Amino acid sequence: MACEVWDFGALSTLYAGMTEIDQDAISREYGISNGRIFATWLRSLNYLRNVCAHHSRLWNRNIADQPKLPPVEQAPSLSAFHDDTHARARPFLLLCITQHLMKTINPSSSWGQRLKALLEDDFPDLSRLGLNLEGMGVDNDWQKRDW
């Protein structure tokens, strides 16, 4: 019951302090066999949450505490990030991780489609200033993903 009032950072810290067996059991529920990889996801998502909650710039921010990636077969939607160090350091990876988690938590969620629409339709055309979605770590095939 106490967990219901904790913030995301507290839950992330609790998870990090669990035994590896318990971490692995939880992460397997999300298709990730290694609980330590999942712990890096939670830390990075907590960072993303804090950036957004404090209305900070997200677009071309470097993610200092980057999440580790599982083997491609466990999260095929993240395969584009395995060989791209620039993209791994940008927020789009965290948005893709969020979508991976949402597909498990609530498969009928429209979060991914709404994110895609936001990026396709609402991101302003600032190419004349050298600003584009690539600055956020978006790959060339991002629209083909299963949103």
N, CA, C and O atoms as a GROMACS GRO file, in nm:
protein
  588
    1MET      N    1   0.082  -0.118   0.000
    1MET     CA    2   0.000   0.000   0.000
    1MET      C    3   0.087   0.125   0.000
    1MET      O    4   0.053   0.224  -0.064
    2ALA      N    5   0.198   0.122   0.070
    2ALA     CA    6   0.286   0.239   0.077
    2ALA      C    7   0.342   0.273  -0.060
    2ALA      O    8   0.367   0.391  -0.088
    3CYS      N    9   0.362   0.175  -0.146
    3CYS     CA   10   0.417   0.199  -0.279
    3CYS      C   11   0.327   0.290  -0.363
    3CYS      O   12   0.376   0.358  -0.453
    4GLU      N   13   0.200   0.292  -0.334
    4GLU     CA   14   0.107   0.375  -0.411
    4GLU      C   15   0.136   0.523  -0.396
    4GLU      O   16   0.099   0.601  -0.483
    5VAL      N   17   0.200   0.564  -0.289
    5VAL     CA   18   0.227   0.706  -0.268
    5VAL      C   19   0.372   0.743  -0.301
    5VAL      O   20   0.409   0.860  -0.294
    6TRP      N   21   0.453   0.645  -0.337
    6TRP     CA   22   0.592   0.674  -0.374
    6TRP      C   23   0.598   0.735  -0.513
    6TRP      O   24   0.513   0.709  -0.598
    7ASP      N   25   0.700   0.817  -0.534
    7ASP     CA   26   0.720   0.868  -0.669
    7ASP      C   27   0.801   0.767  -0.750
    7ASP      O   28   0.847   0.666  -0.697
    8PHE      N   29   0.817   0.794  -0.877
    8PHE     CA   30   0.884   0.701  -0.967
    8PHE      C   31   1.029   0.678  -0.925
    8PHE      O   32   1.080   0.567  -0.938
    9GLY      N   33   1.095   0.784  -0.876
    9GLY     CA   34   1.234   0.770  -0.831
    9GLY      C   35   1.246   0.673  -0.715
    9GLY      O   36   1.341   0.594  -0.710
   10ALA      N   37   1.154   0.678  -0.623
   10ALA     CA   38   1.157   0.586  -0.508
   10ALA      C   39   1.136   0.442  -0.554
   10ALA      O   40   1.201   0.351  -0.503
   11LEU      N   41   1.046   0.422  -0.648
   11LEU     CA   42   1.022   0.287  -0.699
   11LEU      C   43   1.145   0.235  -0.774
   11LEU      O   44   1.180   0.118  -0.765
   12SER      N   45   1.209   0.324  -0.849
   12SER     CA   46   1.330   0.287  -0.921
   12SER      C   47   1.441   0.247  -0.823
   12SER      O   48   1.514   0.150  -0.847
   13THR      N   49   1.453   0.320  -0.715
   13THR     CA   50   1.554   0.289  -0.612
   13THR      C   51   1.522   0.157  -0.543
   13THR      O   52   1.612   0.078  -0.517
   14LEU      N   53   1.395   0.134  -0.513
   14LEU     CA   54   1.354   0.007  -0.453
   14LEU      C   55   1.392  -0.109  -0.545
   14LEU      O   56   1.448  -0.209  -0.500
   15TYR      N   57   1.360  -0.095  -0.673
   15TYR     CA   58   1.391  -0.201  -0.770
   15TYR      C   59   1.542  -0.226  -0.774
   15TYR      O   60   1.586  -0.341  -0.776
   16ALA      N   61   1.621  -0.119  -0.775
   16ALA     CA   62   1.767  -0.133  -0.782
   16ALA      C   63   1.823  -0.207  -0.660
   16ALA      O   64   1.927  -0.271  -0.669
   17GLY      N   65   1.754  -0.199  -0.548
   17GLY     CA   66   1.799  -0.265  -0.426
   17GLY      C   67   1.750  -0.408  -0.410
   17GLY      O   68   1.786  -0.474  -0.312
   18MET      N   69   1.670  -0.456  -0.503
   18MET     CA   70   1.619  -0.593  -0.495
   18MET      C   71   1.727  -0.694  -0.532
   18MET      O   72   1.828  -0.658  -0.593
   19THR      N   73   1.705  -0.817  -0.495
   19THR     CA   74   1.797  -0.923  -0.536
   19THR      C   75   1.787  -0.941  -0.687
   19THR      O   76   1.686  -0.908  -0.748
   20GLU      N   77   1.894  -0.995  -0.746
   20GLU     CA   78   1.894  -1.016  -0.891
   20GLU      C   79   1.782  -1.111  -0.934
   20GLU      O   80   1.723  -1.093  -1.040
   21ILE      N   81   1.754  -1.210  -0.852
   21ILE     CA   82   1.647  -1.305  -0.885
   21ILE      C   83   1.513  -1.233  -0.894
   21ILE      O   84   1.436  -1.258  -0.986
   22ASP      N   85   1.485  -1.144  -0.799
   22ASP     CA   86   1.359  -1.071  -0.801
   22ASP      C   87   1.356  -0.970  -0.916
   22ASP      O   88   1.252  -0.952  -0.980
   23GLN      N   89   1.469  -0.904  -0.941
   23GLN     CA   90   1.474  -0.812  -1.055
   23GLN      C   91   1.446  -0.886  -1.185
   23GLN      O   92   1.369  -0.840  -1.269
   24ASP      N   93   1.510  -1.003  -1.201
   24ASP     CA   94   1.489  -1.081  -1.323
   24ASP      C   95   1.343  -1.124  -1.338
   24ASP      O   96   1.289  -1.123  -1.449
   25ALA      N   97   1.281  -1.162  -1.228
   25ALA     CA   98   1.140  -1.205  -1.233
   25ALA      C   99   1.050  -1.091  -1.280
   25ALA      O  100   0.960  -1.112  -1.361
   26ILE      N  101   1.076  -0.972  -1.231
   26ILE     CA  102   0.994  -0.856  -1.271
   26ILE      C  103   1.023  -0.819  -1.416
   26ILE      O  104   0.930  -0.797  -1.493
   27SER      N  105   1.152  -0.812  -1.453
   27SER     CA  106   1.186  -0.770  -1.589
   27SER      C  107   1.135  -0.868  -1.694
   27SER      O  108   1.101  -0.828  -1.805
   28ARG      N  109   1.129  -0.996  -1.659
   28ARG     CA  110   1.076  -1.097  -1.754
   28ARG      C  111   0.930  -1.069  -1.788
   28ARG      O  112   0.884  -1.102  -1.897
   29GLU      N  113   0.857  -1.008  -1.696
   29GLU     CA  114   0.718  -0.972  -1.724
   29GLU      C  115   0.708  -0.871  -1.839
   29GLU      O  116   0.604  -0.858  -1.903
   30TYR      N  117   0.818  -0.800  -1.865
   30TYR     CA  118   0.823  -0.700  -1.972
   30TYR      C  119   0.907  -0.748  -2.090
   30TYR      O  120   0.943  -0.669  -2.178
   31GLY      N  121   0.938  -0.878  -2.091
   31GLY     CA  122   1.011  -0.936  -2.202
   31GLY      C  123   1.161  -0.918  -2.197
   31GLY      O  124   1.230  -0.946  -2.296
   32ILE      N  125   1.214  -0.873  -2.086
   32ILE     CA  126   1.358  -0.849  -2.070
   32ILE      C  127   1.410  -0.948  -1.966
   32ILE      O  128   1.365  -0.947  -1.852
   33SER      N  129   1.504  -1.032  -2.005
   33SER     CA  130   1.549  -1.139  -1.914
   33SER      C  131   1.644  -1.089  -1.805
   33SER      O  132   1.654  -1.152  -1.700
   34ASN      N  133   1.712  -0.979  -1.829
   34ASN     CA  134   1.812  -0.930  -1.735
   34ASN      C  135   1.758  -0.813  -1.654
   34ASN      O  136   1.733  -0.705  -1.709
   35GLY      N  137   1.741  -0.834  -1.526
   35GLY     CA  138   1.686  -0.730  -1.439
   35GLY      C  139   1.775  -0.609  -1.422
   35GLY      O  140   1.726  -0.500  -1.392
   36ARG      N  141   1.908  -0.626  -1.441
   36ARG     CA  142   1.998  -0.511  -1.430
   36ARG      C  143   1.982  -0.418  -1.549
   36ARG      O  144   1.994  -0.297  -1.536
   37ILE      N  145   1.954  -0.476  -1.666
   37ILE     CA  146   1.924  -0.392  -1.783
   37ILE      C  147   1.796  -0.314  -1.756
   37ILE      O  148   1.789  -0.194  -1.782
   38PHE      N  149   1.697  -0.383  -1.703
   38PHE     CA  150   1.569  -0.318  -1.672
   38PHE      C  151   1.588  -0.206  -1.569
   38PHE      O  152   1.520  -0.104  -1.577
   39ALA      N  153   1.678  -0.224  -1.474
   39ALA     CA  154   1.706  -0.121  -1.374
   39ALA      C  155   1.759   0.006  -1.440
   39ALA      O  156   1.727   0.116  -1.398
   40THR      N  157   1.842  -0.010  -1.546
   40THR     CA  158   1.892   0.109  -1.616
   40THR      C  159   1.778   0.179  -1.688
   40THR      O  160   1.779   0.302  -1.702
   41TRP      N  161   1.680   0.101  -1.736
   41TRP     CA  162   1.563   0.162  -1.798
   41TRP      C  163   1.488   0.248  -1.698
   41TRP      O  164   1.451   0.362  -1.728
   42LEU      N  165   1.466   0.194  -1.580
   42LEU     CA  166   1.390   0.269  -1.479
   42LEU      C  167   1.463   0.397  -1.439
   42LEU      O  168   1.400   0.501  -1.424
   43ARG      N  169   1.595   0.389  -1.422
   43ARG     CA  170   1.672   0.510  -1.388
   43ARG      C  171   1.661   0.615  -1.498
   43ARG      O  172   1.638   0.733  -1.471
   44SER      N  173   1.676   0.572  -1.622
   44SER     CA  174   1.670   0.665  -1.735
   44SER      C  175   1.530   0.723  -1.752
   44SER      O  176   1.514   0.841  -1.782
   45LEU      N  177   1.428   0.640  -1.733
   45LEU     CA  178   1.291   0.691  -1.743
   45LEU      C  179   1.259   0.787  -1.630
   45LEU      O  180   1.182   0.882  -1.648
   46ASN      N  181   1.317   0.764  -1.514
   46ASN     CA  182   1.300   0.859  -1.403
   46ASN      C  183   1.363   0.993  -1.440
   46ASN      O  184   1.306   1.098  -1.411
   47TYR      N  185   1.480   0.990  -1.503
   47TYR     CA  186   1.545   1.112  -1.550
   47TYR      C  187   1.455   1.184  -1.651
   47TYR      O  188   1.435   1.305  -1.642
   48LEU      N  189   1.402   1.109  -1.749
   48LEU     CA  190   1.312   1.166  -1.850
   48LEU      C  191   1.190   1.230  -1.784
   48LEU      O  192   1.149   1.340  -1.820
   49ARG      N  193   1.134   1.160  -1.690
   49ARG     CA  194   1.018   1.212  -1.618
   49ARG      C  195   1.050   1.344  -1.548
   49ARG      O  196   0.970   1.437  -1.551
   50ASN      N  197   1.166   1.352  -1.487
   50ASN     CA  198   1.206   1.475  -1.417
   50ASN      C  199   1.230   1.590  -1.514
   50ASN      O  200   1.193   1.704  -1.485
   51VAL      N  201   1.291   1.562  -1.628
   51VAL     CA  202   1.311   1.666  -1.729
   51VAL      C  203   1.175   1.723  -1.773
   51VAL      O  204   1.156   1.844  -1.779
   52CYS      N  205   1.082   1.634  -1.801
   52CYS     CA  206   0.949   1.677  -1.846
   52CYS      C  207   0.872   1.748  -1.735
   52CYS      O  208   0.808   1.850  -1.759
   53ALA      N  209   0.879   1.695  -1.616
   53ALA     CA  210   0.803   1.754  -1.504
   53ALA      C  211   0.849   1.894  -1.470
   53ALA      O  212   0.772   1.976  -1.420
   54HIS      N  213   0.976   1.923  -1.497
   54HIS     CA  214   1.030   2.055  -1.467
   54HIS      C  215   1.039   2.143  -1.590
   54HIS      O  216   1.108   2.244  -1.591
   55HIS      N  217   0.968   2.102  -1.695
   55HIS     CA  218   0.957   2.180  -1.819
   55HIS      C  219   1.092   2.217  -1.878
   55HIS      O  220   1.110   2.327  -1.930
   56SER      N  221   1.186   2.126  -1.869
   56SER     CA  222   1.317   2.150  -1.927
   56SER      C  223   1.317   2.110  -2.074
   56SER      O  224   1.225   2.043  -2.122
   57ARG      N  225   1.419   2.150  -2.144
   57ARG     CA  226   1.434   2.118  -2.286
   57ARG      C  227   1.459   1.968  -2.301
   57ARG      O  228   1.546   1.912  -2.234
   58LEU      N  229   1.384   1.905  -2.387
   58LEU     CA  230   1.397   1.761  -2.409
   58LEU      C  231   1.452   1.731  -2.548
   58LEU      O  232   1.522   1.632  -2.566
   59TRP      N  233   1.421   1.814  -2.645
   59TRP     CA  234   1.443   1.785  -2.786
   59TRP      C  235   1.582   1.729  -2.816
   59TRP      O  236   1.591   1.618  -2.866
   60ASN      N  237   1.690   1.800  -2.787
   60ASN     CA  238   1.823   1.750  -2.824
   60ASN      C  239   1.911   1.727  -2.701
   60ASN      O  240   2.034   1.739  -2.707
   61ARG      N  241   1.848   1.694  -2.593
   61ARG     CA  242   1.919   1.670  -2.468
   61ARG      C  243   1.999   1.540  -2.474
   61ARG      O  244   1.954   1.441  -2.530
   62ASN      N  245   2.118   1.543  -2.416
   62ASN     CA  246   2.196   1.421  -2.400
   62ASN      C  247   2.150   1.350  -2.274
   62ASN      O  248   2.136   1.412  -2.169
   63ILE      N  249   2.128   1.222  -2.284
   63ILE     CA  250   2.090   1.141  -2.170
   63ILE      C  251   2.220   1.088  -2.109
   63ILE      O  252   2.284   0.998  -2.164
   64ALA      N  253   2.258   1.144  -1.997
   64ALA     CA  254   2.387   1.109  -1.936
   64ALA      C  255   2.388   0.965  -1.885
   64ALA      O  256   2.483   0.892  -1.909
   65ASP      N  257   2.284   0.925  -1.817
   65ASP     CA  258   2.275   0.789  -1.762
   65ASP      C  259   2.194   0.705  -1.860
   65ASP      O  260   2.074   0.681  -1.840
   66GLN      N  261   2.260   0.660  -1.965
   66GLN     CA  262   2.191   0.592  -2.074
   66GLN      C  263   2.148   0.451  -2.034
   66GLN      O  264   2.220   0.380  -1.964
   67PRO      N  265   2.030   0.411  -2.080
   67PRO     CA  266   1.984   0.275  -2.053
   67PRO      C  267   2.063   0.174  -2.134
   67PRO      O  268   2.106   0.201  -2.246
   68LYS      N  269   2.082   0.058  -2.077
   68LYS     CA  270   2.144  -0.052  -2.150
   68LYS      C  271   2.038  -0.118  -2.236
   68LYS      O  272   1.919  -0.110  -2.207
   69LEU      N  273   2.082  -0.183  -2.342
   69LEU     CA  274   1.988  -0.247  -2.434
   69LEU      C  275   1.994  -0.399  -2.418
   69LEU      O  276   2.102  -0.457  -2.405
   70PRO      N  277   1.878  -0.462  -2.421
   70PRO     CA  278   1.874  -0.609  -2.416
   70PRO      C  279   1.908  -0.666  -2.554
   70PRO      O  280   1.918  -0.590  -2.651
   71PRO      N  281   1.926  -0.796  -2.564
   71PRO     CA  282   1.944  -0.855  -2.696
   71PRO      C  283   1.827  -0.818  -2.788
   71PRO      O  284   1.714  -0.804  -2.743
   72VAL      N  285   1.857  -0.804  -2.916
   72VAL     CA  286   1.757  -0.758  -3.013
   72VAL      C  287   1.631  -0.842  -3.010
   72VAL      O  288   1.521  -0.787  -3.022
   73GLU      N  289   1.644  -0.974  -2.992
   73GLU     CA  290   1.524  -1.059  -2.996
   73GLU      C  291   1.429  -1.031  -2.879
   73GLU      O  292   1.311  -1.066  -2.887
   74GLN      N  293   1.477  -0.971  -2.771
   74GLN     CA  294   1.390  -0.941  -2.657
   74GLN      C  295   1.316  -0.809  -2.676
   74GLN      O  296   1.208  -0.790  -2.620
   75ALA      N  297   1.373  -0.718  -2.753
   75ALA     CA  298   1.308  -0.589  -2.780
   75ALA      C  299   1.342  -0.546  -2.922
   75ALA      O  300   1.423  -0.455  -2.942
   76PRO      N  301   1.281  -0.611  -3.022
   76PRO     CA  302   1.313  -0.579  -3.162
   76PRO      C  303   1.291  -0.432  -3.197
   76PRO      O  304   1.359  -0.379  -3.285
   77SER      N  305   1.199  -0.368  -3.130
   77SER     CA  306   1.171  -0.227  -3.160
   77SER      C  307   1.287  -0.135  -3.123
   77SER      O  308   1.289  -0.019  -3.163
   78LEU      N  309   1.384  -0.186  -3.048
   78LEU     CA  310   1.500  -0.105  -3.009
   78LEU      C  311   1.624  -0.140  -3.090
   78LEU      O  312   1.732  -0.089  -3.061
   79SER      N  313   1.610  -0.224  -3.192
   79SER     CA  314   1.727  -0.272  -3.267
   79SER      C  315   1.804  -0.159  -3.334
   79SER      O  316   1.926  -0.168  -3.346
   80ALA      N  317   1.737  -0.054  -3.379
   80ALA     CA  318   1.805   0.056  -3.447
   80ALA      C  319   1.905   0.128  -3.356
   80ALA      O  320   1.994   0.196  -3.406
   81PHE      N  321   1.892   0.113  -3.228
   81PHE     CA  322   1.977   0.184  -3.134
   81PHE      C  323   2.106   0.108  -3.101
   81PHE      O  324   2.199   0.167  -3.046
   82HIS      N  325   2.112  -0.019  -3.133
   82HIS     CA  326   2.228  -0.100  -3.096
   82HIS      C  327   2.358  -0.050  -3.158
   82HIS      O  328   2.462  -0.053  -3.093
   83ASP      N  329   2.353  -0.003  -3.281
   83ASP     CA  330   2.474   0.040  -3.351
   83ASP      C  331   2.484   0.190  -3.368
   83ASP      O  332   2.564   0.237  -3.448
   84ASP      N  333   2.406   0.265  -3.295
   84ASP     CA  334   2.405   0.411  -3.311
   84ASP      C  335   2.425   0.480  -3.176
   84ASP      O  336   2.330   0.500  -3.100
   85THR      N  337   2.548   0.514  -3.147
   85THR     CA  338   2.579   0.575  -3.016
   85THR      C  339   2.512   0.710  -2.999
   85THR      O  340   2.473   0.746  -2.888
   86HIS      N  341   2.497   0.786  -3.107
   86HIS     CA  342   2.429   0.916  -3.098
   86HIS      C  343   2.283   0.896  -3.056
   86HIS      O  344   2.235   0.964  -2.965
   87ALA      N  345   2.214   0.805  -3.122
   87ALA     CA  346   2.073   0.782  -3.091
   87ALA      C  347   2.054   0.728  -2.950
   87ALA      O  348   1.955   0.760  -2.885
   88ARG      N  349   2.149   0.648  -2.900
   88ARG     CA  350   2.138   0.594  -2.763
   88ARG      C  351   2.151   0.704  -2.659
   88ARG      O  352   2.108   0.687  -2.545
   89ALA      N  353   2.210   0.817  -2.697
   89ALA     CA  354   2.228   0.927  -2.602
   89ALA      C  355   2.117   1.031  -2.610
   89ALA      O  356   2.125   1.136  -2.546
   90ARG      N  357   2.015   1.003  -2.688
   90ARG     CA  358   1.906   1.100  -2.709
   90ARG      C  359   1.773   1.048  -2.655
   90ARG      O  360   1.756   0.929  -2.633
   91PRO      N  361   1.679   1.140  -2.634
   91PRO     CA  362   1.552   1.104  -2.570
   91PRO      C  363   1.463   1.008  -2.647
   91PRO      O  364   1.381   0.939  -2.586
   92PHE      N  365   1.478   1.000  -2.780
   92PHE     CA  366   1.388   0.913  -2.856
   92PHE      C  367   1.398   0.768  -2.811
   92PHE      O  368   1.298   0.696  -2.811
   93LEU      N  369   1.517   0.723  -2.773
   93LEU     CA  370   1.532   0.587  -2.721
   93LEU      C  371   1.442   0.566  -2.601
   93LEU      O  372   1.378   0.461  -2.589
   94LEU      N  373   1.436   0.662  -2.512
   94LEU     CA  374   1.352   0.649  -2.392
   94LEU      C  375   1.204   0.647  -2.428
   94LEU      O  376   1.124   0.580  -2.362
   95LEU      N  377   1.167   0.719  -2.532
   95LEU     CA  378   1.028   0.715  -2.577
   95LEU      C  379   0.996   0.578  -2.636
   95LEU      O  380   0.885   0.527  -2.618
   96CYS      N  381   1.091   0.518  -2.706
   96CYS     CA  382   1.071   0.383  -2.761
   96CYS      C  383   1.066   0.279  -2.649
   96CYS      O  384   0.990   0.182  -2.658
   97ILE      N  385   1.146   0.297  -2.546
   97ILE     CA  386   1.140   0.208  -2.430
   97ILE      C  387   1.004   0.220  -2.364
   97ILE      O  388   0.944   0.120  -2.324
   98THR      N  389   0.955   0.342  -2.351
   98THR     CA  390   0.823   0.364  -2.293
   98THR      C  391   0.717   0.292  -2.374
   98THR      O  392   0.626   0.230  -2.317
   99GLN      N  393   0.727   0.298  -2.507
   99GLN     CA  394   0.630   0.228  -2.591
   99GLN      C  395   0.640   0.077  -2.572
   99GLN      O  396   0.538   0.008  -2.568
  100HIS      N  397   0.762   0.026  -2.559
  100HIS     CA  398   0.780  -0.118  -2.533
  100HIS      C  399   0.708  -0.158  -2.404
  100HIS      O  400   0.639  -0.260  -2.399
  101LEU      N  401   0.724  -0.077  -2.300
  101LEU     CA  402   0.659  -0.106  -2.172
  101LEU      C  403   0.507  -0.092  -2.182
  101LEU      O  404   0.432  -0.171  -2.125
  102MET      N  405   0.462   0.009  -2.254
  102MET     CA  406   0.317   0.031  -2.268
  102MET      C  407   0.250  -0.086  -2.338
  102MET      O  408   0.137  -0.121  -2.305
  103LYS      N  409   0.317  -0.147  -2.434
  103LYS     CA  410   0.258  -0.261  -2.505
  103LYS      C  411   0.234  -0.378  -2.410
  103LYS      O  412   0.147  -0.461  -2.434
  104THR      N  413   0.312  -0.386  -2.302
  104THR     CA  414   0.292  -0.491  -2.203
  104THR      C  415   0.189  -0.449  -2.100
  104THR      O  416   0.099  -0.526  -2.066
  105ILE      N  417   0.201  -0.328  -2.052
  105ILE     CA  418   0.113  -0.279  -1.945
  105ILE      C  419  -0.030  -0.263  -1.994
  105ILE      O  420  -0.125  -0.303  -1.926
  106ASN      N  421  -0.046  -0.203  -2.112
  106ASN     CA  422  -0.178  -0.176  -2.166
  106ASN      C  423  -0.174  -0.188  -2.318
  106ASN      O  424  -0.158  -0.087  -2.388
  107PRO      N  425  -0.186  -0.309  -2.371
  107PRO     CA  426  -0.174  -0.329  -2.516
  107PRO      C  427  -0.271  -0.247  -2.600
  107PRO      O  428  -0.245  -0.223  -2.718
  108SER      N  429  -0.380  -0.204  -2.542
  108SER     CA  430  -0.477  -0.125  -2.620
  108SER      C  431  -0.453   0.026  -2.609
  108SER      O  432  -0.532   0.105  -2.660
  109SER      N  433  -0.346   0.065  -2.544
  109SER     CA  434  -0.315   0.207  -2.528
  109SER      C  435  -0.286   0.271  -2.664
  109SER      O  436  -0.228   0.209  -2.753
  110SER      N  437  -0.327   0.395  -2.677
  110SER     CA  438  -0.300   0.470  -2.801
  110SER      C  439  -0.180   0.563  -2.784
  110SER      O  440  -0.156   0.649  -2.868
  111TRP      N  441  -0.106   0.546  -2.675
  111TRP     CA  442   0.007   0.635  -2.646
  111TRP      C  443   0.104   0.642  -2.764
  111TRP      O  444   0.146   0.751  -2.802
  112GLY      N  445   0.141   0.529  -2.820
  112GLY     CA  446   0.236   0.526  -2.930
  112GLY      C  447   0.185   0.598  -3.053
  112GLY      O  448   0.259   0.673  -3.118
  113GLN      N  449   0.057   0.577  -3.087
  113GLN     CA  450   0.001   0.646  -3.202
  113GLN      C  451  -0.006   0.797  -3.179
  113GLN      O  452   0.015   0.876  -3.271
  114ARG      N  453  -0.036   0.836  -3.055
  114ARG     CA  454  -0.041   0.978  -3.024
  114ARG      C  455   0.098   1.042  -3.030
  114ARG      O  456   0.113   1.155  -3.075
  115LEU      N  457   0.199   0.968  -2.984
  115LEU     CA  458   0.336   1.018  -2.994
  115LEU      C  459   0.375   1.034  -3.141
  115LEU      O  460   0.432   1.136  -3.180
  116LYS      N  461   0.346   0.933  -3.222
  116LYS     CA  462   0.378   0.939  -3.365
  116LYS      C  463   0.310   1.059  -3.430
  116LYS      O  464   0.373   1.131  -3.508
  117ALA      N  465   0.183   1.080  -3.400
  117ALA     CA  466   0.110   1.194  -3.457
  117ALA      C  467   0.171   1.326  -3.412
  117ALA      O  468   0.181   1.420  -3.490
  118LEU      N  469   0.211   1.332  -3.288
  118LEU     CA  470   0.274   1.454  -3.236
  118LEU      C  471   0.402   1.485  -3.313
  118LEU      O  472   0.426   1.599  -3.352
  119LEU      N  473   0.484   1.384  -3.334
  119LEU     CA  474   0.610   1.405  -3.404
  119LEU      C  475   0.590   1.433  -3.553
  119LEU      O  476   0.661   1.515  -3.611
  120GLU      N  477   0.493   1.366  -3.614
  120GLU     CA  478   0.467   1.384  -3.758
  120GLU      C  479   0.398   1.516  -3.788
  120GLU      O  480   0.435   1.588  -3.881
  121ASP      N  481   0.297   1.548  -3.707
  121ASP     CA  482   0.209   1.660  -3.741
  121ASP      C  483   0.240   1.789  -3.666
  121ASP      O  484   0.223   1.898  -3.720
  122ASP      N  485   0.285   1.778  -3.544
  122ASP     CA  486   0.297   1.897  -3.460
  122ASP      C  487   0.440   1.948  -3.442
  122ASP      O  488   0.459   2.061  -3.397
  123PHE      N  489   0.540   1.867  -3.476
  123PHE     CA  490   0.677   1.915  -3.463
  123PHE      C  491   0.697   2.021  -3.570
  123PHE      O  492   0.679   1.994  -3.688
  124PRO      N  493   0.733   2.142  -3.529
  124PRO     CA  494   0.742   2.252  -3.627
  124PRO      C  495   0.855   2.229  -3.727
  124PRO      O  496   0.956   2.166  -3.695
  125ASP      N  497   0.838   2.282  -3.846
  125ASP     CA  498   0.942   2.273  -3.948
  125ASP      C  499   1.044   2.384  -3.921
  125ASP      O  500   1.023   2.499  -3.959
  126LEU      N  501   1.151   2.346  -3.858
  126LEU     CA  502   1.258   2.440  -3.826
  126LEU      C  503   1.387   2.401  -3.897
  126LEU      O  504   1.497   2.434  -3.851
  127SER      N  505   1.372   2.330  -4.008
  127SER     CA  506   1.489   2.282  -4.081
  127SER      C  507   1.578   2.397  -4.127
  127SER      O  508   1.700   2.379  -4.140
  128ARG      N  509   1.521   2.513  -4.151
  128ARG     CA  510   1.601   2.629  -4.192
  128ARG      C  511   1.700   2.670  -4.084
  128ARG      O  512   1.799   2.738  -4.111
  129LEU      N  513   1.672   2.627  -3.959
  129LEU     CA  514   1.761   2.656  -3.846
  129LEU      C  515   1.849   2.536  -3.810
  129LEU      O  516   1.926   2.540  -3.715
  130GLY      N  517   1.835   2.430  -3.889
  130GLY     CA  518   1.911   2.309  -3.860
  130GLY      C  519   1.851   2.225  -3.749
  130GLY      O  520   1.918   2.139  -3.693
  131LEU      N  521   1.725   2.250  -3.716
  131LEU     CA  522   1.657   2.176  -3.609
  131LEU      C  523   1.560   2.078  -3.671
  131LEU      O  524   1.475   2.114  -3.753
  132ASN      N  525   1.572   1.952  -3.631
  132ASN     CA  526   1.485   1.849  -3.684
  132ASN      C  527   1.474   1.735  -3.583
  132ASN      O  528   1.534   1.740  -3.475
  133LEU      N  529   1.397   1.635  -3.618
  133LEU     CA  530   1.375   1.522  -3.527
  133LEU      C  531   1.502   1.442  -3.502
  133LEU      O  532   1.514   1.378  -3.397
  134GLU      N  533   1.596   1.445  -3.593
  134GLU     CA  534   1.721   1.370  -3.572
  134GLU      C  535   1.794   1.419  -3.447
  134GLU      O  536   1.866   1.342  -3.384
  135GLY      N  537   1.775   1.545  -3.411
  135GLY     CA  538   1.837   1.598  -3.290
  135GLY      C  539   1.786   1.530  -3.164
  135GLY      O  540   1.850   1.536  -3.059
  136MET      N  541   1.670   1.467  -3.174
  136MET     CA  542   1.612   1.395  -3.062
  136MET      C  543   1.650   1.246  -3.066
  136MET      O  544   1.615   1.170  -2.976
  137GLY      N  545   1.722   1.208  -3.173
  137GLY     CA  546   1.764   1.068  -3.185
  137GLY      C  547   1.672   0.983  -3.269
  137GLY      O  548   1.684   0.860  -3.268
  138VAL      N  549   1.581   1.045  -3.341
  138VAL     CA  550   1.487   0.972  -3.425
  138VAL      C  551   1.562   0.913  -3.543
  138VAL      O  552   1.639   0.983  -3.609
  139ASP      N  553   1.542   0.784  -3.570
  139ASP     CA  554   1.608   0.719  -3.683
  139ASP      C  555   1.523   0.735  -3.809
  139ASP      O  556   1.408   0.777  -3.803
  140ASN      N  557   1.581   0.701  -3.924
  140ASN     CA  558   1.513   0.720  -4.052
  140ASN      C  559   1.385   0.638  -4.066
  140ASN      O  560   1.292   0.680  -4.134
  141ASP      N  561   1.379   0.522  -4.002
  141ASP     CA  562   1.264   0.434  -4.016
  141ASP      C  563   1.168   0.441  -3.898
  141ASP      O  564   1.089   0.349  -3.878
  142TRP      N  565   1.172   0.547  -3.822
  142TRP     CA  566   1.092   0.554  -3.700
  142TRP      C  567   0.943   0.542  -3.727
  142TRP      O  568   0.870   0.487  -3.644
  143GLN      N  569   0.896   0.592  -3.840
  143GLN     CA  570   0.752   0.589  -3.868
  143GLN      C  571   0.702   0.448  -3.899
  143GLN      O  572   0.582   0.423  -3.892
  144LYS      N  573   0.793   0.357  -3.933
  144LYS     CA  574   0.756   0.220  -3.966
  144LYS      C  575   0.742   0.133  -3.841
  144LYS      O  576   0.699   0.018  -3.850
  145ARG      N  577   0.779   0.186  -3.728
  145ARG     CA  578   0.770   0.110  -3.604
  145ARG      C  579   0.624   0.073  -3.574
  145ARG      O  580   0.532   0.135  -3.627
  146ASP      N  581   0.607  -0.026  -3.490
  146ASP     CA  582   0.473  -0.068  -3.448
  146ASP      C  583   0.428   0.021  -3.333
  146ASP      O  584   0.443  -0.014  -3.216
  147TRP      N  585   0.373   0.134  -3.368
  147TRP     CA  586   0.326   0.229  -3.265
  147TRP      C  587   0.188   0.190  -3.220
  147TRP      O  588   0.130   0.256  -3.134
   0.00000   0.00000   0.00000
